[in-house]
Amino acid sequence: MDTSKIVGEKIKSLRESQSISMEELSQRSGLAIEQIERIENNIDLPSLAPLIKIARVLGVRLGTFLDDQDENGPVVCRKNEAQNSISFSNNAIHSRKHMEYHSLSRSKADRHMEPFIIDVAATDDCDFVLSSHEGEEFILVMAGIMEISYGKNTYLLEEGDSIYYDSIVPHHVHAYQGQAAKILAVIYTPI
């Protein structure tokens, strides 16, 4: 299965099962109807901020868009099991496929955190737009150097460094000088 198409299909399915029109989802999420259409039809790779807004309107966890089964007990993710990935754009302006998210908790039911290993591909893009959403994020750099724009501050994190922040403050996460990197990210968003 093409995992990059899971998100749009799940959003559309959840929206329709709750009898929420695209117009209502647009109004309640603050997103343009065209943006929702493009996400649902897998034309655009969404960034996390719009996905979180859609999840809140639909009354589901962010991870619901990635789930394939539900496990109530603990979920162990072996290193070779985290190979399936999903791509998101890290910039709402462009549909770039430069961040591969490997979920570490796909089958855990009723979770409140979303842990990912994220492979950040090298890129020449440097026109980043800060975004915000409710919740908190924790990032640990596993390889490379990451640059975190947070409010008016910028933080450079090297391998082994971490940052924990409130994601309601406008922020953007990207590799330093467009180089490839790998991070562990844990995202918490209240429902």
C-alpha positions as CSV (number, residue, x, y, z in Angstrom):
1,M,0.0,0.0,0.0
2,D,1.2,3.5,-0.8
3,T,1.4,4.9,2.7
4,S,1.5,8.5,1.4
5,K,-2.2,8.1,0.4
6,I,-3.4,6.8,3.8
7,V,-3.9,10.2,5.4
8,G,-6.2,11.7,2.7
9,E,-8.3,8.6,2.5
10,K,-8.7,8.4,6.3
11,I,-9.6,12.1,6.6
12,K,-12.3,11.8,3.9
13,S,-13.7,8.6,5.4
14,L,-13.9,10.0,8.9
15,R,-15.4,13.3,7.6
16,E,-18.1,11.4,5.6
17,S,-18.8,9.0,8.4
18,Q,-19.6,11.9,10.7
19,S,-21.7,13.6,8.0
20,I,-19.4,16.7,8.1
21,S,-19.3,18.6,4.8
22,M,-16.1,19.8,3.4
23,E,-17.5,23.4,3.9
24,E,-18.1,22.7,7.6
25,L,-14.6,21.1,8.0
26,S,-13.2,24.2,6.3
27,Q,-15.1,26.6,8.5
28,R,-14.3,24.8,11.8
29,S,-10.6,24.1,11.0
30,G,-9.9,27.5,9.5
31,L,-8.5,25.8,6.4
32,A,-9.4,26.7,2.8
33,I,-11.8,24.2,1.1
34,E,-9.3,23.9,-1.7
35,Q,-6.6,22.8,0.8
36,I,-8.9,20.2,2.3
37,E,-9.8,18.9,-1.2
38,R,-6.1,18.6,-2.1
39,I,-5.3,16.8,1.1
40,E,-8.2,14.4,0.8
41,N,-7.4,13.6,-2.8
42,N,-3.7,13.1,-2.0
43,I,-2.6,15.9,-4.3
44,D,-0.8,17.8,-1.5
45,L,1.4,16.4,1.2
46,P,0.0,18.2,4.3
47,S,2.1,19.7,7.0
48,L,1.4,18.7,10.6
49,A,-0.4,22.0,11.6
50,P,-3.4,21.5,9.2
51,L,-3.6,17.8,10.1
52,I,-3.8,18.7,13.8
53,K,-6.6,21.2,13.0
54,I,-8.5,18.6,11.0
55,A,-8.0,16.0,13.7
56,R,-9.5,18.4,16.3
57,V,-12.6,19.1,14.2
58,L,-13.1,15.3,13.6
59,G,-12.5,14.6,17.4
60,V,-9.7,12.2,16.8
61,R,-6.0,11.9,17.6
62,L,-3.5,12.8,15.0
63,G,-2.4,9.2,14.9
64,T,-5.8,8.1,13.8
65,F,-4.8,9.1,10.3
66,L,-1.9,6.6,10.5
67,D,-3.5,3.7,12.4
68,D,-3.9,0.3,10.9
69,Q,-5.0,-1.6,13.9
70,D,-5.7,-1.0,17.6
71,E,-3.8,-2.6,20.5
72,N,-4.8,-1.7,24.0
73,G,-1.7,-3.1,25.7
74,P,1.8,-2.0,25.2
75,V,3.1,-1.8,21.7
76,V,6.7,-2.8,20.9
77,C,8.2,-1.5,17.7
78,R,11.3,-3.4,16.6
79,K,13.8,-1.4,14.5
80,N,12.9,-3.3,11.3
81,E,9.2,-2.6,11.9
82,A,9.6,1.2,11.7
83,Q,10.5,1.0,8.0
84,N,7.0,1.8,6.8
85,S,6.8,5.6,6.5
86,I,4.5,8.4,5.6
87,S,5.6,11.7,4.1
88,F,4.4,15.1,5.2
89,S,5.4,18.4,3.9
90,N,7.1,20.5,6.5
91,N,6.0,23.7,4.8
92,A,2.4,24.4,3.9
93,I,3.4,26.5,0.9
94,H,5.0,23.6,-1.0
95,S,4.2,19.9,-1.4
96,R,7.7,18.7,-0.7
97,K,8.4,15.1,0.2
98,H,11.5,15.8,2.2
99,M,10.5,14.4,5.6
100,E,9.8,10.7,6.0
101,Y,7.9,9.9,9.2
102,H,8.3,6.4,10.7
103,S,5.6,5.9,13.3
104,L,6.7,4.1,16.4
105,S,3.2,3.5,17.7
106,R,0.9,2.9,14.8
107,S,-1.1,0.1,16.5
108,K,-1.4,1.7,20.0
109,A,-5.0,2.5,20.7
110,D,-6.0,5.6,22.7
111,R,-2.5,7.1,22.7
112,H,-1.9,10.8,23.6
113,M,1.6,11.0,22.1
114,E,2.8,10.4,18.6
115,P,6.4,9.2,18.5
116,F,8.2,9.2,15.1
117,I,11.7,8.7,13.7
118,I,11.9,11.3,11.0
119,D,14.4,11.1,8.1
120,V,15.0,14.6,6.9
121,A,16.3,14.6,3.3
122,A,18.7,17.2,2.0
123,T,17.0,20.1,0.4
124,D,17.8,23.5,-1.3
125,D,14.7,25.1,0.1
126,C,15.2,27.9,2.6
127,D,11.9,29.8,2.5
128,F,10.4,28.3,5.7
129,V,7.1,29.5,7.2
130,L,6.5,29.2,10.9
131,S,3.3,27.4,11.9
132,S,1.6,26.7,15.2
133,H,-0.9,24.2,16.7
134,E,-2.0,23.2,20.1
135,G,0.2,20.8,22.0
136,E,3.8,20.1,22.7
137,E,6.7,18.6,20.9
138,F,9.9,16.9,21.9
139,I,12.8,16.4,19.4
140,L,16.1,14.5,19.8
141,V,18.6,14.8,17.1
142,M,19.9,11.3,16.1
143,A,22.1,12.4,13.2
144,G,23.1,15.6,11.5
145,I,22.3,19.1,12.7
146,M,18.7,20.5,13.0
147,E,17.6,24.2,13.1
148,I,14.5,25.0,15.1
149,S,12.9,28.3,14.5
150,Y,10.8,29.0,17.6
151,G,9.1,32.4,17.9
152,K,11.8,35.0,17.4
153,N,14.6,32.5,18.4
154,T,16.6,30.0,16.5
155,Y,18.2,26.9,18.0
156,L,20.9,24.7,16.4
157,L,20.8,21.1,17.7
158,E,23.5,18.6,17.1
159,E,23.5,14.8,17.5
160,G,22.4,14.0,21.0
161,D,20.8,17.4,21.7
162,S,17.1,17.7,22.3
163,I,14.4,20.4,22.6
164,Y,10.9,20.3,24.2
165,Y,8.6,23.2,23.4
166,D,4.9,24.4,23.3
167,S,3.8,24.1,19.7
168,I,1.3,26.9,20.1
169,V,4.3,29.2,19.6
170,P,5.0,29.6,15.8
171,H,7.8,27.2,14.9
172,H,9.5,25.4,12.1
173,V,11.8,22.3,12.2
174,H,14.4,21.8,9.4
175,A,17.9,20.5,8.8
176,Y,20.7,23.0,9.2
177,Q,21.9,24.4,5.8
178,G,19.7,21.8,3.9
179,Q,21.8,18.8,5.0
180,A,20.2,15.4,5.7
181,A,19.4,14.5,9.3
182,K,17.5,12.1,11.4
183,I,15.4,12.9,14.5
184,L,13.2,11.3,17.1
185,A,10.1,13.5,17.5
186,V,7.3,13.0,20.0
187,I,4.2,15.1,19.3
188,Y,1.4,15.6,21.8
189,T,-1.9,17.2,20.7
190,P,-4.9,17.4,22.9
191,I,-8.2,16.2,21.4
